[in-house]
Amino acid sequence: MARKTGPRAPEDAPPAGSTAETQDSEGALLRIGGTTGGSLGDRLATRASVALYNTPLHRLRLRGRFPLKLLGVPEDPVPGDAAIGERIVAGRLIHAGHTVMTRDFRFGDPAHPAAWRDWANSWAWLRDIAACLPDRKAAAARAEPLVARWLAEFGDYDPAAWRADIIGQRLLLALGHAPLILSSADHVYRSAVLSAIATWARHLDRAAFRLADSPGKAVALAGLYAAGTLIPGGEARSINTLAALEKLLGTLVLPDGGMATRTPRDGVLLAEWLLFAAGCAPAIRVRTPALFPDTLDRLVPHLKSLALGDGIIGGWHGAASVPAATLDRLEKRSASGNAPNRNGRWSGYHRLSAGKTVLVIDAGPPPLSRQATGHAGTLAFELSDGADRLITNCGGAGGLPQPLDPALAGGLRTTAAHSTLVIDETNSTRISAKGPLGSGVNEVSFQSRRSEEGHWLDASHDGYVKRFGMIVRRQLFLSPDGQDLRGQDSIEPAPKSLLKRRPDRSFNIRFHLGPGVAATPTADGAGALLKLPQGRVWALKTRVDGGPGTVAIEASIWVDPAGTVHKTQALVISGHTQQAAASISWSFKRAGK
């Protein structure tokens, strides 16, 4: 197959046929498995499992001796929030924008939002109490009454409180913060806690293995592995769970370290729980199974490759941006010596970097709806110069400390909220009224080449083929010094389209600017000067179908990792196709050093 070429390199760069060492990659990523949410079979299996767990037979299976002690206490790799801990000490359980007074409440009150109940049932508040009260006795005095109340309410199976992934989290947190919840002189209370831990593990012996492959199943198995390692007599459980976890992680974590869900925050959370579980073996002076460091050695470098110069991972596919501190902590904890992975052959995320410039592009199809919320932002990219974000997407809503307005959260998923091309203001992948992604992008083809001459990427997607009979293609070139980014966005007639008549359509290319970037249009209207917060200046120039383009400056937003909505601007290049085709060239060049 003939090689596709990217945008022309600077005239003084070596020719494409130079003998300079190159690294090439090409391929296609397919969205296979349907576009709807969880399958009917999955839903029926879930209902059958819930019905089974409510039977006397299952309650009989949960009976057994409880341990008199734990063999060790693993270290929790995620620090709590002392500010939230202070509020808990003051009698308020606050999460996801919802406050519950602890004087007289029920954990399972249906008035509590689902996100709050999941947080409360996981016992994640133990982290915050520990962060607020370093003194163990003082922390235990606050934690134990909450634990006792929870056990009184959920001593028997409850579909929400006993959900397998929630139990996996609760097991890890209970084991990691055992000194806070097992320091009481009340032997009845202490026995109840130890009995509950053993009971949850027995439940997961069945429930964890029934789950469909997902990050939730990985968390459930991680908690079960921890229980098998730290509860006396759990050797067989530990071995069986480790084997299941190894098989699952081979599916969830792709060869380049990306997640099958294509959501970076899923990778962050998975890495945190794996780090927690990995600490169980050293807690009893046993060597950590190789599965944990081996998986982290793929996961963490991939996450590093998605971060821009400010250390923040963008809000890709439903989840909020990941703060730099979180990624830095993961990197230190995992001690992975692997460099960031530039090549997204499996994950679909490619990194182009040179000098102080970093570009991350999503050159993969959106995830299946049963795997992740998903965005319709195929071929969108983010760009930074040092610690300044130059080009970004508007962000994501999943996992924020406080939920966004539903209309805003939905808008963040649209193609227009991403720095990419949109035809006829129509999402490249449909977003249904109920939330799941529908049909659209099914295949993304890409070619990547990196050498001393620079870095080229050529990618295309078929999201508009069935609706408009058109293919979208984006080509990028980044110079070796990182001061010259050239792009070409093209709309081409789909060669095998069933549409015999292709009416011409309008299109827009948006470049959402980072917070604090000031845009000034050039005199000819075909470009803009961009002043970054730290003072550096970049210039945008455009050409549409061989003639000068027109650049408009519109209002936009960016949602940061804390959920703060920043008012920003967007550069918009508009036009119409001619005979179902268009070609738009643009460049971003830094002025000065």
ZISUL-V392568 format. One record per residue. N is the residue number from 1. PHI is phi in whole degrees, -180 to 180 (none if undefined). OMEGA is omega in degrees with one decimal (NA if undefined). Layout:
n=N phi=PHI omega=OMEGA
n=N phi=PHI omega=OMEGA
This chain:
n=1 phi=none omega=-179.8
n=2 phi=-68 omega=179.3
n=3 phi=-73 omega=173.5
n=4 phi=-85 omega=-178.5
n=5 phi=-100 omega=179.2
n=6 phi=-93 omega=177.3
n=7 phi=-57 omega=-177.1
n=8 phi=-62 omega=177.0
n=9 phi=-77 omega=175.9
n=10 phi=-54 omega=-174.1
n=11 phi=-62 omega=-178.3
n=12 phi=-90 omega=177.8
n=13 phi=-80 omega=177.5
n=14 phi=-60 omega=179.6
n=15 phi=-65 omega=-175.4
n=16 phi=-60 omega=-178.7
n=17 phi=-94 omega=-177.5
n=18 phi=-65 omega=-177.8
n=19 phi=-86 omega=178.4
n=20 phi=-60 omega=-178.6
n=21 phi=-61 omega=-179.7
n=22 phi=-123 omega=171.4
n=23 phi=-126 omega=-173.7
n=24 phi=-115 omega=176.1
n=25 phi=-154 omega=175.4
n=26 phi=-153 omega=-179.9
n=27 phi=168 omega=178.2
n=28 phi=-143 omega=176.6
n=29 phi=-113 omega=-176.2
n=30 phi=-111 omega=173.7
n=31 phi=-97 omega=-173.0
n=32 phi=-114 omega=173.9
n=33 phi=119 omega=177.9
n=34 phi=94 omega=-175.3
n=35 phi=-119 omega=-178.1
n=36 phi=-87 omega=178.5
n=37 phi=-71 omega=-178.2
n=38 phi=-53 omega=-176.6
n=39 phi=-68 omega=177.5
n=40 phi=-59 omega=178.3
n=41 phi=-61 omega=178.4
n=42 phi=-64 omega=-178.6
n=43 phi=-66 omega=178.5
n=44 phi=-66 omega=178.7
n=45 phi=-65 omega=178.6
n=46 phi=-63 omega=179.0
n=47 phi=-63 omega=179.8
n=48 phi=-65 omega=179.7
n=49 phi=-65 omega=178.8
n=50 phi=-61 omega=178.4
n=51 phi=-63 omega=179.6
n=52 phi=-65 omega=-176.4
n=53 phi=-68 omega=178.6
n=54 phi=-90 omega=-176.7
n=55 phi=-87 omega=175.1
n=56 phi=-58 omega=-178.9
n=57 phi=-62 omega=179.9
n=58 phi=-68 omega=177.9
n=59 phi=-62 omega=176.8
n=60 phi=-67 omega=179.2
n=61 phi=-65 omega=-177.8
n=62 phi=-79 omega=-179.7
n=63 phi=-73 omega=178.3
n=64 phi=164 omega=179.4
n=65 phi=-72 omega=175.8
n=66 phi=-102 omega=-178.3
n=67 phi=-70 omega=176.5
n=68 phi=-83 omega=178.9
n=69 phi=-161 omega=173.1
n=70 phi=-101 omega=-176.7
n=71 phi=-79 omega=-178.6
n=72 phi=-174 omega=-179.4
n=73 phi=-129 omega=178.6
n=74 phi=-76 omega=178.0
n=75 phi=-86 omega=175.5
n=76 phi=-76 omega=-176.5
n=77 phi=-77 omega=-177.0
n=78 phi=-109 omega=179.0
n=79 phi=-72 omega=176.0
n=80 phi=-79 omega=179.2
n=81 phi=-104 omega=-177.3
n=82 phi=-62 omega=179.8
n=83 phi=-66 omega=177.0
n=84 phi=-67 omega=177.3
n=85 phi=-60 omega=177.7
n=86 phi=-62 omega=178.9
n=87 phi=-69 omega=176.8
n=88 phi=-65 omega=177.6
n=89 phi=-60 omega=179.4
n=90 phi=-80 omega=175.4
n=91 phi=100 omega=-179.0
n=92 phi=-131 omega=173.3
n=93 phi=-98 omega=-173.7
n=94 phi=-119 omega=175.4
n=95 phi=-160 omega=176.7
n=96 phi=52 omega=177.2
n=97 phi=77 omega=-177.9
n=98 phi=-117 omega=-178.2
n=99 phi=-115 omega=176.9
n=100 phi=-126 omega=176.2
n=101 phi=-79 omega=-172.4
n=102 phi=-86 omega=-178.5
n=103 phi=-65 omega=-176.1
n=104 phi=-152 omega=-177.2
n=105 phi=-151 omega=173.2
n=106 phi=-121 omega=177.9
n=107 phi=-59 omega=-173.3
n=108 phi=-94 omega=179.0
n=109 phi=-58 omega=-178.6
n=110 phi=-64 omega=177.0
n=111 phi=-71 omega=178.0
n=112 phi=-75 omega=176.8
n=113 phi=-60 omega=-177.9
n=114 phi=-58 omega=-179.2
n=115 phi=-64 omega=178.3
n=116 phi=-67 omega=-178.6
n=117 phi=-64 omega=177.5
n=118 phi=-61 omega=178.8
n=119 phi=-63 omega=-178.2
n=120 phi=-67 omega=-178.8
n=121 phi=-72 omega=178.2
n=122 phi=-81 omega=-176.2
n=123 phi=68 omega=178.3
n=124 phi=-63 omega=177.8
n=125 phi=-64 omega=175.8
n=126 phi=-61 omega=178.5
n=127 phi=-61 omega=-175.7
n=128 phi=-70 omega=176.2
n=129 phi=-64 omega=179.4
n=130 phi=-64 omega=179.5
n=131 phi=-70 omega=-177.9
n=132 phi=-80 omega=-174.2
n=133 phi=-123 omega=179.2
n=134 phi=-61 omega=178.5
n=135 phi=-69 omega=-173.2
n=136 phi=-62 omega=-177.8
n=137 phi=-65 omega=179.4
n=138 phi=-66 omega=179.1
n=139 phi=-66 omega=179.4
n=140 phi=-63 omega=179.9
n=141 phi=-63 omega=178.0
n=142 phi=-91 omega=-174.9
n=143 phi=-79 omega=-172.4
n=144 phi=-64 omega=176.6
n=145 phi=-63 omega=177.1
n=146 phi=-67 omega=178.0
n=147 phi=-63 omega=-179.4
n=148 phi=-61 omega=179.4
n=149 phi=-65 omega=180.0
n=150 phi=-62 omega=-178.6
n=151 phi=-64 omega=178.8
n=152 phi=-66 omega=-177.5
n=153 phi=-87 omega=-173.9
n=154 phi=-125 omega=176.6
n=155 phi=-64 omega=177.4
n=156 phi=-106 omega=-175.6
n=157 phi=-57 omega=173.1
n=158 phi=-137 omega=-174.5
n=159 phi=-56 omega=-178.3
n=160 phi=-84 omega=-176.3
n=161 phi=-71 omega=-179.3
n=162 phi=-105 omega=175.4
n=163 phi=-60 omega=-168.3
n=164 phi=-58 omega=-178.8
n=165 phi=-69 omega=176.9
n=166 phi=-68 omega=176.9
n=167 phi=-63 omega=178.6
n=168 phi=-58 omega=177.1
n=169 phi=-64 omega=-176.8
n=170 phi=-64 omega=177.4
n=171 phi=-63 omega=-179.4
n=172 phi=-62 omega=-177.8
n=173 phi=-71 omega=177.6
n=174 phi=-66 omega=179.5
n=175 phi=-71 omega=-178.6
n=176 phi=-73 omega=179.3
n=177 phi=-116 omega=-179.5
n=178 phi=-54 omega=179.1
n=179 phi=-60 omega=-179.3
n=180 phi=-80 omega=-173.5
n=181 phi=-116 omega=-179.2
n=182 phi=-126 omega=179.9
n=183 phi=-96 omega=-175.1
n=184 phi=-69 omega=174.0
n=185 phi=-82 omega=178.8
n=186 phi=-78 omega=-174.9
n=187 phi=-68 omega=178.2
n=188 phi=-67 omega=177.7
n=189 phi=-63 omega=-178.2
n=190 phi=-61 omega=178.9
n=191 phi=-64 omega=179.5
n=192 phi=-64 omega=179.6
n=193 phi=-67 omega=-179.5
n=194 phi=-64 omega=178.0
n=195 phi=-64 omega=179.4
n=196 phi=-64 omega=179.4
n=197 phi=-59 omega=179.5
n=198 phi=-66 omega=-179.9
n=199 phi=-67 omega=178.3
n=200 phi=-61 omega=179.4
n=201 phi=-64 omega=178.4
n=202 phi=-64 omega=177.7
n=203 phi=-64 omega=179.9
n=204 phi=-68 omega=175.9
n=205 phi=-54 omega=177.9
n=206 phi=-109 omega=-171.5
n=207 phi=-66 omega=-176.0
n=208 phi=-63 omega=-175.8
n=209 phi=-79 omega=179.2
n=210 phi=-84 omega=-176.9
n=211 phi=-69 omega=171.3
n=212 phi=-68 omega=-179.7
n=213 phi=-60 omega=-175.3
n=214 phi=-170 omega=173.4
n=215 phi=-58 omega=177.6
n=216 phi=-61 omega=178.0
n=217 phi=-67 omega=178.7
n=218 phi=-63 omega=178.8
n=219 phi=-67 omega=178.1
n=220 phi=-61 omega=179.6
n=221 phi=-69 omega=177.3
n=222 phi=-62 omega=177.3
n=223 phi=-65 omega=179.2
n=224 phi=-68 omega=175.6
n=225 phi=-61 omega=179.2
n=226 phi=-61 omega=178.6
n=227 phi=-63 omega=179.2
n=228 phi=-64 omega=-178.2
n=229 phi=-80 omega=-170.2
n=230 phi=-105 omega=174.9
n=231 phi=-94 omega=-178.9
n=232 phi=-54 omega=178.4
n=233 phi=81 omega=-175.6
n=234 phi=-101 omega=-175.0
n=235 phi=-59 omega=-179.0
n=236 phi=-64 omega=178.0
n=237 phi=-60 omega=-178.9
n=238 phi=-62 omega=-178.3
n=239 phi=-65 omega=-178.4
n=240 phi=-65 omega=-178.9
n=241 phi=-68 omega=179.5
n=242 phi=-62 omega=178.4
n=243 phi=-65 omega=178.9
n=244 phi=-67 omega=179.7
n=245 phi=-66 omega=178.8
n=246 phi=-63 omega=178.7
n=247 phi=-65 omega=-178.2
n=248 phi=-66 omega=-177.8
n=249 phi=-65 omega=175.3
n=250 phi=-65 omega=177.7
n=251 phi=-92 omega=-175.3
n=252 phi=-75 omega=-175.4
n=253 phi=-103 omega=-175.3
n=254 phi=-73 omega=-177.3
n=255 phi=-56 omega=179.1
n=256 phi=-90 omega=176.2
n=257 phi=95 omega=177.4
n=258 phi=-75 omega=178.2
n=259 phi=-92 omega=176.5
n=260 phi=-62 omega=177.6
n=261 phi=-76 omega=-178.8
n=262 phi=65 omega=179.1
n=263 phi=-107 omega=-176.9
n=264 phi=-57 omega=-179.5
n=265 phi=-62 omega=174.2
n=266 phi=-60 omega=178.1
n=267 phi=-65 omega=178.4
n=268 phi=-64 omega=-178.6
n=269 phi=-64 omega=178.7
n=270 phi=-62 omega=179.2
n=271 phi=-61 omega=179.8
n=272 phi=-65 omega=179.5
n=273 phi=-69 omega=177.1
n=274 phi=-67 omega=175.7
n=275 phi=-61 omega=178.8
n=276 phi=-62 omega=-179.4
n=277 phi=-65 omega=180.0
n=278 phi=-63 omega=-179.7
n=279 phi=-79 omega=-178.2
n=280 phi=-70 omega=-179.0
n=281 phi=-64 omega=176.6
n=282 phi=-60 omega=179.4
n=283 phi=-66 omega=176.3
n=284 phi=-114 omega=176.0
n=285 phi=62 omega=176.5
n=286 phi=-124 omega=-178.5
n=287 phi=-67 omega=178.8
n=288 phi=-67 omega=176.7
n=289 phi=-57 omega=-175.4
n=290 phi=-62 omega=-178.6
n=291 phi=-55 omega=-175.3
n=292 phi=-69 omega=178.8
n=293 phi=-65 omega=-179.9
n=294 phi=-65 omega=178.9
n=295 phi=-69 omega=179.2
n=296 phi=-64 omega=178.2
n=297 phi=-68 omega=173.1
n=298 phi=-96 omega=-175.4
n=299 phi=-64 omega=-170.2
n=300 phi=-68 omega=176.7
n=301 phi=-60 omega=177.1
n=302 phi=-65 omega=178.1
n=303 phi=-61 omega=177.3
n=304 phi=-61 omega=-177.7
n=305 phi=-70 omega=-178.6
n=306 phi=-89 omega=-177.3
n=307 phi=-83 omega=173.4
n=308 phi=-83 omega=-175.4
n=309 phi=-64 omega=177.6
n=310 phi=-85 omega=179.1
n=311 phi=82 omega=-177.2
n=312 phi=-95 omega=173.1
n=313 phi=-89 omega=-176.9
n=314 phi=-65 omega=-179.5
n=315 phi=-84 omega=-177.4
n=316 phi=-87 omega=169.0
n=317 phi=53 omega=167.5
n=318 phi=97 omega=-175.5
n=319 phi=-99 omega=178.4
n=320 phi=-71 omega=175.5
n=321 phi=-61 omega=-179.8
n=322 phi=-102 omega=-177.4
n=323 phi=-67 omega=-177.9
n=324 phi=-62 omega=-178.0
n=325 phi=-62 omega=179.7
n=326 phi=-65 omega=-179.7
n=327 phi=-66 omega=178.9
n=328 phi=-62 omega=179.2
n=329 phi=-65 omega=178.6
n=330 phi=-61 omega=-178.3
n=331 phi=-62 omega=-179.8
n=332 phi=-69 omega=-177.6
n=333 phi=-70 omega=-176.3
n=334 phi=-79 omega=179.2
n=335 phi=54 omega=178.5
n=336 phi=-79 omega=179.0
n=337 phi=-94 omega=-177.2
n=338 phi=-76 omega=178.3
n=339 phi=-75 omega=177.0
n=340 phi=-56 omega=-178.5
n=341 phi=-87 omega=-179.0
n=342 phi=-82 omega=-169.7
n=343 phi=-93 omega=179.8
n=344 phi=-100 omega=-176.5
n=345 phi=-56 omega=-178.5
n=346 phi=-104 omega=-175.7
n=347 phi=-80 omega=-176.9
n=348 phi=90 omega=178.4
n=349 phi=-98 omega=179.6
n=350 phi=-116 omega=179.0
n=351 phi=-117 omega=172.6
n=352 phi=-113 omega=-179.0
n=353 phi=-146 omega=176.6
n=354 phi=-165 omega=-177.8
n=355 phi=59 omega=178.5
n=356 phi=-95 omega=-173.7
n=357 phi=-98 omega=176.1
n=358 phi=-131 omega=176.1
n=359 phi=-129 omega=176.0
n=360 phi=-123 omega=-178.3
n=361 phi=-124 omega=176.5
n=362 phi=-93 omega=-179.7
n=363 phi=-110 omega=177.6
n=364 phi=-142 omega=177.4
n=365 phi=-70 omega=178.4
n=366 phi=-66 omega=-179.3
n=367 phi=-71 omega=173.5
n=368 phi=-66 omega=-175.4
n=369 phi=-63 omega=-180.0
n=370 phi=-77 omega=179.2
n=371 phi=-98 omega=-175.4
n=372 phi=-160 omega=179.4
n=373 phi=-64 omega=173.5
n=374 phi=81 omega=175.1
n=375 phi=-119 omega=176.1
n=376 phi=-96 omega=-173.2
n=377 phi=-118 omega=-176.5
n=378 phi=-57 omega=-179.1
n=379 phi=72 omega=172.9
n=380 phi=-75 omega=177.0
n=381 phi=-136 omega=172.2
n=382 phi=-124 omega=-172.1
n=383 phi=-140 omega=177.9
n=384 phi=-134 omega=172.5
n=385 phi=-122 omega=-173.0
n=386 phi=63 omega=-179.3
n=387 phi=-86 omega=-178.8
n=388 phi=-94 omega=172.2
n=389 phi=-81 omega=178.8
n=390 phi=-94 omega=177.3
n=391 phi=-121 omega=-179.7
n=392 phi=-146 omega=166.9
n=393 phi=-99 omega=-173.7
n=394 phi=-74 omega=175.3
n=395 phi=119 omega=179.8
n=396 phi=-136 omega=-173.4
n=397 phi=-111 omega=-173.7
n=398 phi=-68 omega=175.7
n=399 phi=87 omega=178.5
n=400 phi=-72 omega=179.0
n=401 phi=-58 omega=175.6
n=402 phi=-130 omega=-177.2
n=403 phi=-66 omega=175.2
n=404 phi=-82 omega=172.6
n=405 phi=-56 omega=-176.2
n=406 phi=-55 omega=179.5
n=407 phi=-66 omega=178.1
n=408 phi=-68 omega=179.3
n=409 phi=-59 omega=177.6
n=410 phi=-68 omega=179.5
n=411 phi=-64 omega=180.0
n=412 phi=-65 omega=-176.8
n=413 phi=-87 omega=-173.3
n=414 phi=-76 omega=177.5
n=415 phi=-62 omega=-178.5
n=416 phi=-65 omega=179.4
n=417 phi=-86 omega=-178.5
n=418 phi=-122 omega=179.6
n=419 phi=-84 omega=-177.9
n=420 phi=-157 omega=-178.5
n=421 phi=-93 omega=177.4
n=422 phi=-128 omega=179.4
n=423 phi=-98 omega=174.6
n=424 phi=55 omega=-178.6
n=425 phi=48 omega=-179.9
n=426 phi=-115 omega=-179.6
n=427 phi=-60 omega=179.5
n=428 phi=-66 omega=170.8
n=429 phi=-130 omega=-175.4
n=430 phi=-63 omega=174.2
n=431 phi=-117 omega=-176.2
n=432 phi=-74 omega=-179.5
n=433 phi=-62 omega=-179.8
n=434 phi=-87 omega=174.1
n=435 phi=119 omega=-176.1
n=436 phi=-65 omega=174.0
n=437 phi=-76 omega=177.3
n=438 phi=-105 omega=-177.7
n=439 phi=-80 omega=-179.3
n=440 phi=154 omega=-179.6
n=441 phi=-65 omega=177.8
n=442 phi=-114 omega=-178.1
n=443 phi=-140 omega=173.7
n=444 phi=-124 omega=177.0
n=445 phi=-100 omega=-178.6
n=446 phi=-148 omega=169.1
n=447 phi=-135 omega=-178.7
n=448 phi=-132 omega=177.1
n=449 phi=-143 omega=179.6
n=450 phi=-132 omega=178.8
n=451 phi=-153 omega=177.2
n=452 phi=-66 omega=-179.8
n=453 phi=-77 omega=-176.4
n=454 phi=141 omega=-176.8
n=455 phi=-127 omega=178.5
n=456 phi=-112 omega=172.0
n=457 phi=-141 omega=-180.0
n=458 phi=-129 omega=-177.3
n=459 phi=-139 omega=179.1
n=460 phi=-144 omega=176.9
n=461 phi=-137 omega=-174.1
n=462 phi=-109 omega=-174.4
n=463 phi=-63 omega=-177.6
n=464 phi=-109 omega=-175.8
n=465 phi=-67 omega=-175.7
n=466 phi=-71 omega=-177.8
n=467 phi=-86 omega=-172.7
n=468 phi=-120 omega=-177.8
n=469 phi=70 omega=-175.3
n=470 phi=-130 omega=176.6
n=471 phi=-110 omega=176.7
n=472 phi=-106 omega=-177.9
n=473 phi=-131 omega=176.8
n=474 phi=-127 omega=178.1
n=475 phi=-120 omega=-177.3
n=476 phi=-131 omega=171.6
n=477 phi=-138 omega=176.0
n=478 phi=-117 omega=-177.3
n=479 phi=-68 omega=-178.0
n=480 phi=-61 omega=180.0
n=481 phi=-93 omega=177.7
n=482 phi=76 omega=-175.8
n=483 phi=-99 omega=-176.2
n=484 phi=-141 omega=175.1
n=485 phi=-112 omega=179.5
n=486 phi=-118 omega=-179.3
n=487 phi=-138 omega=173.0
n=488 phi=-141 omega=175.4
n=489 phi=-105 omega=-176.1
n=490 phi=-129 omega=169.3
n=491 phi=-117 omega=-175.0
n=492 phi=-128 omega=174.7
n=493 phi=-63 omega=178.5
n=494 phi=-74 omega=-173.5
n=495 phi=-65 omega=-176.6
n=496 phi=-112 omega=-178.3
n=497 phi=-66 omega=176.6
n=498 phi=-78 omega=-179.5
n=499 phi=-81 omega=179.6
n=500 phi=-77 omega=179.9
n=501 phi=-113 omega=-177.7
n=502 phi=-117 omega=177.3
n=503 phi=-60 omega=178.1
n=504 phi=-69 omega=-173.9
n=505 phi=-128 omega=171.2
n=506 phi=-79 omega=176.1
n=507 phi=-146 omega=174.8
n=508 phi=-137 omega=170.6
n=509 phi=-112 omega=-178.7
n=510 phi=-109 omega=169.5
n=511 phi=-121 omega=178.7
n=512 phi=-76 omega=-176.1
n=513 phi=-85 omega=178.6
n=514 phi=-70 omega=-179.5
n=515 phi=-63 omega=178.4
n=516 phi=85 omega=177.7
n=517 phi=-84 omega=-179.2
n=518 phi=-101 omega=-177.7
n=519 phi=-108 omega=176.6
n=520 phi=-128 omega=-178.5
n=521 phi=-68 omega=175.1
n=522 phi=-78 omega=-175.2
n=523 phi=-62 omega=-177.8
n=524 phi=-84 omega=179.0
n=525 phi=75 omega=-176.8
n=526 phi=-100 omega=-178.7
n=527 phi=-166 omega=179.9
n=528 phi=-160 omega=171.6
n=529 phi=-102 omega=-174.5
n=530 phi=-120 omega=178.5
n=531 phi=-101 omega=-177.7
n=532 phi=-86 omega=-177.8
n=533 phi=-54 omega=-178.6
n=534 phi=-90 omega=170.9
n=535 phi=101 omega=-180.0
n=536 phi=-70 omega=-176.1
n=537 phi=-122 omega=173.9
n=538 phi=-120 omega=179.4
n=539 phi=-121 omega=174.9
n=540 phi=-100 omega=172.6
n=541 phi=-128 omega=-176.8
n=542 phi=-135 omega=170.6
n=543 phi=-144 omega=179.9
n=544 phi=-118 omega=-179.6
n=545 phi=51 omega=175.1
n=546 phi=88 omega=179.4
n=547 phi=-114 omega=-179.5
n=548 phi=-60 omega=175.9
n=549 phi=-87 omega=176.2
n=550 phi=-118 omega=-177.1
n=551 phi=-110 omega=174.3
n=552 phi=-104 omega=177.3
n=553 phi=-114 omega=-177.4
n=554 phi=-121 omega=176.3
n=555 phi=-75 omega=178.0
n=556 phi=-149 omega=178.3
n=557 phi=-142 omega=168.6
n=558 phi=-140 omega=179.5
n=559 phi=-99 omega=-176.7
n=560 phi=-83 omega=-176.1
n=561 phi=-60 omega=178.7
n=562 phi=-85 omega=-179.6
n=563 phi=93 omega=177.0
n=564 phi=-73 omega=-179.4
n=565 phi=-94 omega=-179.9
n=566 phi=-95 omega=173.8
n=567 phi=-77 omega=-178.0
n=568 phi=-133 omega=177.5
n=569 phi=-126 omega=175.6
n=570 phi=-133 omega=172.5
n=571 phi=-93 omega=-174.8
n=572 phi=-127 omega=174.3
n=573 phi=-105 omega=-175.1
n=574 phi=-119 omega=177.1
n=575 phi=-178 omega=177.9
n=576 phi=-130 omega=175.6
n=577 phi=-73 omega=173.7
n=578 phi=-128 omega=-174.5
n=579 phi=57 omega=176.1
n=580 phi=63 omega=-179.4
n=581 phi=-143 omega=175.1
n=582 phi=-163 omega=178.1
n=583 phi=-139 omega=-176.6
n=584 phi=-126 omega=177.4
n=585 phi=-103 omega=179.1
n=586 phi=-151 omega=178.3
n=587 phi=-149 omega=170.6
n=588 phi=-116 omega=179.9
n=589 phi=-126 omega=178.1
n=590 phi=-81 omega=176.5
n=591 phi=-92 omega=-178.1
n=592 phi=81 omega=-176.8
n=593 phi=-96 omega=NA
